[in-house]
């Protein structure tokens, strides 16, 4: 019978983690404000056989934008938290100030949204509403969808199951 050992690591930054071993299962993260605890189950007592590499996360979010007709499609890549939310909100504000009033957000590569990220989405939606614009989120990951549901934001902001549906919903408003 194989014993398993649960390992926990805590970091002051949000790292990305890669484990190169068949002896590891149940990789996960336990969010904790400015600190995060990464945990995994080690399926062997032979710790030296597990190679663990950590890459520090610098809080930078990659944001791409494309146009589909009169709709601007924004694709944030990375966590939307207290570190990246101000940059995201600023970038979205610049787009709105530049005349983009129909915005669909492709959330396929958005693994996490904190309360700061929720505030950013709400602020952007309010700004667009003032100029008769619209913000629609599309293709939320299951974790982000759960965050929106728990916070009650699923009933506040329009959410589509796919990015194409989000674009179509914006287009109907244009």
N, C-alpha and C positions, 0 to 999 in steps of 0.2 A: 504494500500500500504506500502510495506516494504522499508525503506530507506537503502541505502548502504553507507559505509564510507570507503574511501581508506586510508590505513595505510602504512607508509614507515618507514623502519628501516635502519640505516646505520652502518656499522661495519668496523673496521680497518683490520680485518681478514675476510676470506671467510667462513662464518659459514654454517653448514647444519641446516635446519630448519624443525621442525615438528609441525603441528598444529592439535590439537585434538578437532575438533568442526565441527558440521554440518553447522555452521553459516559462514564459510569461503569459498571463491571461488577465482579463478584467482590468485593462488600463482605464483609468478615469480621472476626473478632476473634481475636487470638492471646493467650490468657490468660497472665498472668505474675505470679502472686502478688498483691501489693497494686497492681501496675501492669498496665495492659492496653495492648496495641498494636492499634490499629485499622488495617486496611489495605484498600486498594481499588486497582483497576486503572483508570487514566485512559486512555480510548480515544482521546484527542486530545492534541496538544501545546499546545492553547489553554487553559491553566489558568484564566484569568480567566472563562471561560464556565461554570465549575463553581461552583455556590453550595453551600457547606458550612456547615451549622449544627450546633452542638454544644450539647447540653443536659446539664448536669452531673447525675450520678446521686448522690443523697444517701444511698443505702444503706437507704432506707425500703421496706418491703414491705407491700403491701396484703393483708390476710388477711380473707376473708369466711367466714362459717359459716352453714350451713342444716341443717335436720333432715329426714331422709327416714325416717320411722318411728322406730325406736330408734337409728338411725345418724346421727352428726354428720358432715356433709360439710364439710371445710375446703378452701378454695380460695386458696392463696397466689399472689400476682401479683408477679413480679419475681424477682431473683436471690436464691438462698439461699446466702449466703457468710458469711465471718467477721463482716461488719457486721450482717447481718440475722438470722443463725442464733440469737443469744441472744434476740432479741425473739420469733422464731417458737417457740422451745423454751419460753419463758416463757408465751406465749399458750396453747400446747398443754397445758402443765402446769396452767394455771388451768382449762382445760376438763375435764381429767381429775379435778382436785381438786373440780370442781363436779358430778361424778357421770357424766360422759360416758365410757363405757368401750368403745364401738364407734365407731371413727373411720376414715372413708375420706378420703383426700387426693386432690383433683382437681388433677392436675399439668399441666393443659393450658396454663396460663400461667406455667409455671415453666421458664424457658429455661436455667438454669444452677444446678448444685449443687456447691459446693466440699466439701472434706473436713470443714469445720465444719458444713455442712449435712447431710452423711452422718452425722456424730456426733449431730446433733440428732435425725434420724430414728431412729437406733439407741437413743438415750436414751429417746425417747418410746415406742418399741415395748417396751423393757424395763419401763418404768413401767407400761404397760398390761398386760403379761404378768403382773406381780406381782398385779394385781387381777382376773385372768382376763378381761382385755379384749383387743381386737384392733385393730391398725393395718393398713390395706390401702391401697396407693398405686394410683391409677388414671390411665390415659391419659398416661403419661410421654412427653415429647418424645423424638425420636430421640437428641438430644445427651445428655439426662439419662439415658436408658436405657443409652447407651454408658458413661457415667460409672459407673452402678450395676453394669453388667456387668464393667467393668475392675477396680472395687474389690471385686468379689465380693459385693456387697450384693443382687444379684438372687436369690441363693440363701438369703439371710438374711431378707429382708423379703418379704412377699407383695405381688406386683405383678399388677394386672389390666390388660387392654388398654383397657378403657373405665371410666368413672366408675360407670356403672350396674352393671357386673360387680363393681367394688370394693364398692359398697353391698350388693349381693346376697351377696358373700362374707362381709361383716361381719354381715349379717342372719342368716345360717345359724349364726353363732356365738352369736347372742343368744337 
